[in-house]
Amino acid sequence: MLQPATLHFLQQLAKHNNSNWFNTNRIKYEAAKADFLALTTQILSGCSKLEPDLLPLQPKDCIFRINRDVRFSTDKSPYKTNMGAAFSKGGKKSIFAGYYFHVEPGKNFVGGGLWMPEKEVVQKVRQEIDYCRDEWKHIIKAKPFQQHYGDLSREPGMFLQREPKGYEKDNPAIAYIKLKSWVATKPILDADITHKNLLPSVIRAFEALQPVVHFINRAIES
């Protein structure tokens, strides 16, 4: 679990997203950072038991920096208002599908998958879903996945309006072939972020997502 002070820091950062406030409150940031690092270490340890490919990773390989890259953004706020960690083969910048944990007051979630991959990877995943549609359907309809996620995310910008070239609109798997990202998320209440059962619940959510991750990574490696 995380300490309530970590959530409080993020709440205050969202209200005072500027370098002067951040520097004044750097001690609180360092405490929140250490708290998140400790939890990430526990999650990585639990995750590695499910995914041997994660064994070489260190917690620092999974945690994203709090500083935002504002070079190409109209929003010049210097800091993210969340803390996130990705658990993927090769680290957080890997091309492979993996697992993700996100802490942001009122917007916490757990999940994972493959987010906005390169065109070549997109084509591989679409082809694998098409060729192995029965297997894919079984994975998506599996009880653990349904209980935790229900389905993959279909937020704006994550899917094509029309079927991609080479696929028919009546393809039984077309709803998943049209996706540009294959991601599933499950919200977490603030109260659950600071609860002692957070760690096992995160690991269970990752375990429910594992067949999706394995299917996608098989496609990438083909």
Legacy VTK file of the C-alpha trace (Angstrom):
# vtk DataFile Version 3.0
C-alpha trace
ASCII
DATASET POLYDATA
POINTS 222 float
0.000 0.000 0.000
0.953 3.640 -0.296
0.914 6.209 2.483
-1.907 8.793 2.508
0.800 11.474 2.417
1.785 10.315 -1.090
-1.726 10.852 -2.424
-1.903 14.188 -0.605
1.332 15.313 -2.248
-0.028 14.472 -5.708
-3.274 16.310 -4.944
-1.348 19.403 -3.950
0.956 19.127 -6.960
-2.093 19.160 -9.243
-3.103 22.480 -7.665
0.384 24.021 -7.639
2.118 22.646 -10.723
5.101 24.964 -10.855
8.782 24.713 -10.027
8.678 27.189 -7.120
6.086 25.160 -5.228
7.806 21.882 -6.123
11.186 23.030 -4.878
9.666 24.353 -1.664
8.035 20.971 -1.102
10.889 18.814 -2.340
11.189 16.963 0.969
7.567 15.849 0.631
8.249 14.805 -2.968
11.267 12.733 -1.935
9.148 10.980 0.708
6.395 10.252 -1.839
8.995 9.051 -4.356
10.521 6.668 -1.794
7.062 5.389 -0.869
6.217 4.669 -4.504
9.622 3.049 -5.057
9.026 0.691 -2.122
5.650 -0.360 -3.535
7.075 -0.742 -7.040
9.781 -3.004 -5.632
7.106 -5.220 -4.076
5.018 -5.281 -7.250
8.046 -6.160 -9.379
8.945 -8.992 -7.017
5.414 -10.414 -7.232
5.231 -9.858 -10.991
8.546 -11.596 -11.611
7.114 -14.791 -10.153
4.533 -14.726 -12.949
6.862 -13.419 -15.650
10.472 -14.712 -15.573
11.356 -12.159 -18.302
10.991 -9.462 -15.638
13.622 -10.957 -13.326
16.501 -8.858 -14.763
14.631 -5.603 -14.105
15.311 -3.226 -11.254
12.566 -0.935 -9.877
14.256 2.070 -11.515
13.750 0.343 -14.881
9.996 0.485 -14.332
9.275 3.906 -12.794
8.576 6.942 -14.976
10.047 10.343 -14.179
7.723 12.945 -12.693
9.068 15.658 -15.009
6.995 16.198 -18.138
8.467 16.581 -21.633
6.873 19.890 -22.640
8.837 20.475 -25.865
5.944 19.597 -28.156
3.022 20.238 -25.813
0.774 23.270 -25.443
0.492 22.361 -21.752
3.708 23.657 -20.193
3.045 22.305 -16.698
6.468 21.013 -15.649
5.346 17.980 -13.640
3.104 14.975 -14.039
0.353 14.745 -11.440
0.705 10.973 -11.224
3.255 8.296 -10.441
3.437 5.334 -12.795
5.389 2.133 -13.232
5.480 -0.219 -16.232
6.552 -3.840 -15.942
7.592 -5.094 -19.382
10.302 -7.301 -20.809
13.226 -4.940 -21.411
11.957 -2.162 -19.147
9.462 0.679 -19.343
10.523 1.769 -22.840
10.283 -1.737 -24.271
8.386 -2.520 -27.480
6.719 -5.453 -25.706
3.331 -5.606 -24.032
3.389 -5.530 -20.251
1.712 -4.373 -17.066
1.126 -0.887 -15.700
0.285 0.640 -12.314
-0.887 4.258 -12.122
-1.384 6.419 -9.036
-3.261 9.690 -9.473
-5.851 10.781 -6.891
-9.299 10.041 -8.283
-7.806 8.423 -11.391
-5.811 5.452 -10.098
-5.782 2.285 -12.169
-4.037 -1.004 -12.838
-3.790 -2.805 -16.151
-1.527 -3.000 -19.147
-1.197 -4.306 -22.666
0.402 -2.559 -25.633
0.133 1.213 -26.026
0.455 2.904 -29.455
3.101 0.639 -31.018
4.899 1.241 -34.293
3.147 0.388 -37.568
5.055 -2.857 -38.090
4.079 -4.096 -34.632
0.441 -3.076 -35.159
0.332 -5.167 -38.312
1.789 -8.187 -36.525
-0.734 -8.015 -33.688
-3.669 -7.575 -36.077
-2.530 -10.551 -38.123
-2.150 -12.717 -35.018
-5.667 -11.816 -33.852
-7.023 -12.618 -37.310
-5.180 -15.911 -37.666
-5.874 -17.030 -34.087
-9.279 -15.445 -33.558
-10.723 -18.394 -31.631
-7.806 -18.352 -29.204
-8.092 -14.562 -28.873
-11.815 -14.792 -28.168
-11.177 -17.409 -25.494
-8.605 -15.122 -23.839
-10.854 -12.049 -23.857
-13.887 -14.011 -22.635
-11.988 -15.820 -19.862
-13.602 -15.333 -16.453
-10.612 -13.693 -14.679
-10.167 -11.154 -17.484
-13.884 -10.408 -17.576
-14.058 -9.958 -13.808
-11.166 -7.502 -13.711
-11.453 -5.637 -17.021
-14.562 -6.595 -18.989
-12.936 -5.718 -22.317
-10.115 -3.752 -23.895
-10.216 0.048 -23.769
-11.732 1.926 -26.666
-11.010 5.514 -25.772
-10.960 8.164 -28.543
-7.909 7.806 -30.768
-7.280 4.189 -29.847
-9.114 2.615 -32.792
-9.806 3.082 -36.486
-13.225 4.207 -37.658
-13.044 1.777 -40.590
-11.490 -1.626 -41.006
-7.772 -1.525 -41.936
-6.659 -2.407 -45.445
-6.756 -6.139 -46.079
-9.540 -6.908 -43.602
-13.267 -7.289 -44.205
-15.817 -5.474 -42.070
-17.584 -8.766 -41.312
-14.430 -10.354 -39.875
-15.496 -11.896 -36.530
-12.532 -10.219 -34.819
-12.778 -6.857 -36.581
-13.557 -4.946 -33.342
-10.081 -5.900 -32.080
-8.335 -5.696 -35.444
-9.397 -2.034 -35.719
-7.608 -1.168 -32.493
-4.346 0.788 -32.556
-3.610 -0.038 -28.905
-4.515 -3.185 -27.015
-4.921 -2.005 -23.451
-7.095 -3.009 -20.497
-7.493 -0.974 -17.311
-9.219 -1.367 -13.974
-9.854 1.679 -11.749
-8.694 1.704 -8.133
-10.289 3.852 -5.448
-8.088 6.195 -3.416
-9.101 4.273 -0.295
-7.805 1.049 -1.853
-4.465 2.639 -2.776
-3.725 3.082 0.937
-5.179 -0.311 1.969
-3.051 -3.275 3.038
-4.631 -5.456 0.328
-3.386 -3.237 -2.519
-0.376 -5.384 -3.431
-2.199 -8.745 -3.772
-5.051 -7.081 -5.682
-2.597 -5.555 -8.170
-0.866 -8.913 -8.679
-4.227 -10.635 -9.253
-5.158 -8.008 -11.831
-1.847 -8.553 -13.623
-2.361 -12.317 -13.549
-5.785 -11.901 -15.195
-4.142 -9.854 -17.949
-1.236 -12.239 -18.514
-2.812 -14.257 -21.380
-3.408 -11.018 -23.324
0.187 -9.913 -22.761
1.558 -13.293 -23.822
-0.595 -13.385 -26.958
0.533 -9.920 -28.044
4.195 -10.581 -27.305
4.065 -13.815 -29.289
2.853 -11.773 -32.245
5.636 -9.210 -31.803
8.300 -11.903 -31.654
6.992 -13.810 -34.680
LINES 1 223
222 0 1 2 3 4 5 6 7 8 9 10 11 12 13 14 15 16 17 18 19 20 21 22 23 24 25 26 27 28 29 30 31 32 33 34 35 36 37 38 39 40 41 42 43 44 45 46 47 48 49 50 51 52 53 54 55 56 57 58 59 60 61 62 63 64 65 66 67 68 69 70 71 72 73 74 75 76 77 78 79 80 81 82 83 84 85 86 87 88 89 90 91 92 93 94 95 96 97 98 99 100 101 102 103 104 105 106 107 108 109 110 111 112 113 114 115 116 117 118 119 120 121 122 123 124 125 126 127 128 129 130 131 132 133 134 135 136 137 138 139 140 141 142 143 144 145 146 147 148 149 150 151 152 153 154 155 156 157 158 159 160 161 162 163 164 165 166 167 168 169 170 171 172 173 174 175 176 177 178 179 180 181 182 183 184 185 186 187 188 189 190 191 192 193 194 195 196 197 198 199 200 201 202 203 204 205 206 207 208 209 210 211 212 213 214 215 216 217 218 219 220 221
